[in-house]
Amino acid sequence: MLLFATLSTAIVANAADPSPAPGAATKHRLTPDAVKAARLKRLENQVGLTEDQQAKAKPIIDQYVDDRQAAKGDRTKMVALKTKFDSDINAILTPDQQKKLAEAQSANKEKLKAARAAKAAAGASPSPAKSN
């Protein structure tokens, strides 16, 4: 009975929710808090932050994500924010961690370039004609 009550509550909540159905053609946007947590986790994984560094990195990341959201796509502001973010994060890292981060960022750039090139190649090549 509790299961049915829970399910019916979920169904009513979903019916009242005006958000598009899963699979609808909309972009999935993460909440700013989710972006902040993901950035901190990625930085931890890339360079192995100490607890002290995590405590110092969190407000830097929080400010960066908030400022990016406020910039609303203004490219000039976003470039300046990224430059400041990189500088602030590097200031709390050891030289070894800075090297690890630079290597990780370089590898990510290469992956993005390869993905874009593959996408461009797939879009440029005509699809083979079907023969029946």
C-alpha positions in Angstrom: 0.0 0.0 0.0 2.9 2.3 0.8 4.4 1.5 -2.6 1.2 2.5 -4.3 1.0 5.8 -2.4 4.6 6.6 -3.2 4.1 5.8 -6.9 0.8 7.8 -7.1 2.5 10.8 -5.5 5.4 10.5 -8.0 2.9 10.3 -10.9 1.0 13.3 -9.7 4.2 15.3 -9.2 5.4 14.3 -12.7 2.0 15.3 -14.2 2.2 18.7 -12.5 5.8 19.2 -13.7 5.9 21.2 -16.9 9.4 20.1 -17.8 9.7 18.2 -21.1 9.6 14.4 -21.1 12.9 12.5 -21.1 14.1 12.0 -24.6 12.6 15.4 -25.7 15.0 17.3 -27.9 16.3 19.8 -25.2 19.7 20.3 -23.8 20.3 18.9 -20.4 21.6 21.7 -18.1 23.3 21.0 -14.8 22.5 23.1 -11.8 25.3 25.5 -10.7 25.8 23.4 -7.6 26.2 20.3 -9.7 28.7 22.1 -11.9 30.7 23.3 -8.9 30.8 19.8 -7.4 31.8 18.2 -10.7 34.6 20.8 -11.2 36.0 20.2 -7.7 35.8 16.4 -8.2 37.5 16.6 -11.6 40.3 18.7 -10.1 40.7 16.3 -7.2 41.0 13.4 -9.7 43.4 15.2 -12.0 45.9 16.5 -9.4 45.2 14.8 -6.1 44.2 17.7 -3.9 44.9 17.7 -0.2 42.1 18.6 2.2 43.6 22.0 2.7 43.7 22.6 -1.1 40.1 21.3 -1.4 39.0 23.9 1.1 40.9 26.6 -0.8 39.7 25.5 -4.3 36.0 25.3 -3.4 35.4 29.1 -3.0 37.5 29.7 -6.2 35.4 27.2 -8.1 32.1 28.5 -6.6 33.0 32.1 -7.6 34.0 31.0 -11.1 30.8 29.1 -11.8 28.7 32.0 -10.4 30.6 34.6 -12.4 30.3 32.5 -15.6 26.6 32.2 -15.2 26.3 35.9 -14.7 28.4 36.6 -17.8 25.6 34.9 -19.9 27.8 34.0 -22.8 29.8 37.3 -23.0 32.9 35.8 -24.6 35.3 38.6 -23.5 34.2 38.2 -19.9 34.3 34.4 -20.0 37.9 34.4 -21.3 38.9 36.8 -18.5 37.1 34.7 -16.0 38.8 31.5 -17.2 42.2 33.2 -17.1 41.6 34.4 -13.5 40.3 30.9 -12.5 43.4 29.2 -13.9 45.7 31.6 -12.2 43.9 31.3 -8.8 43.8 27.5 -9.0 47.5 27.3 -10.0 48.3 29.5 -6.9 47.1 26.8 -4.6 48.8 23.9 -6.4 52.3 22.5 -6.0 54.6 22.6 -9.0 54.0 18.8 -9.5 50.2 19.3 -9.4 50.5 22.3 -11.8 52.3 20.0 -14.3 49.6 17.3 -13.9 46.9 19.8 -14.4 48.5 21.2 -17.5 49.0 17.7 -18.9 45.3 16.8 -18.2 44.1 20.0 -19.8 46.3 19.4 -22.9 45.0 15.8 -23.2 41.4 17.2 -22.9 42.0 19.7 -25.7 43.4 17.0 -28.0 40.3 14.8 -27.3 38.1 17.7 -28.1 40.0 18.4 -31.4 39.8 14.8 -32.4 36.0 14.6 -31.6 35.4 17.8 -33.6 37.4 16.6 -36.5 35.5 13.3 -36.5 32.2 15.1 -36.3 33.2 17.4 -39.1 34.3 14.4 -41.2 31.1 12.5 -40.6 29.0 15.6 -41.5 31.0 16.3 -44.6 30.9 12.9 -46.1 27.7 12.1 -47.9 25.8 9.1 -46.6 25.8 6.1 -48.9 22.8 5.8 -51.1 20.5 2.9 -50.3 19.8 0.5 -53.0 16.7 -1.7 -52.9 
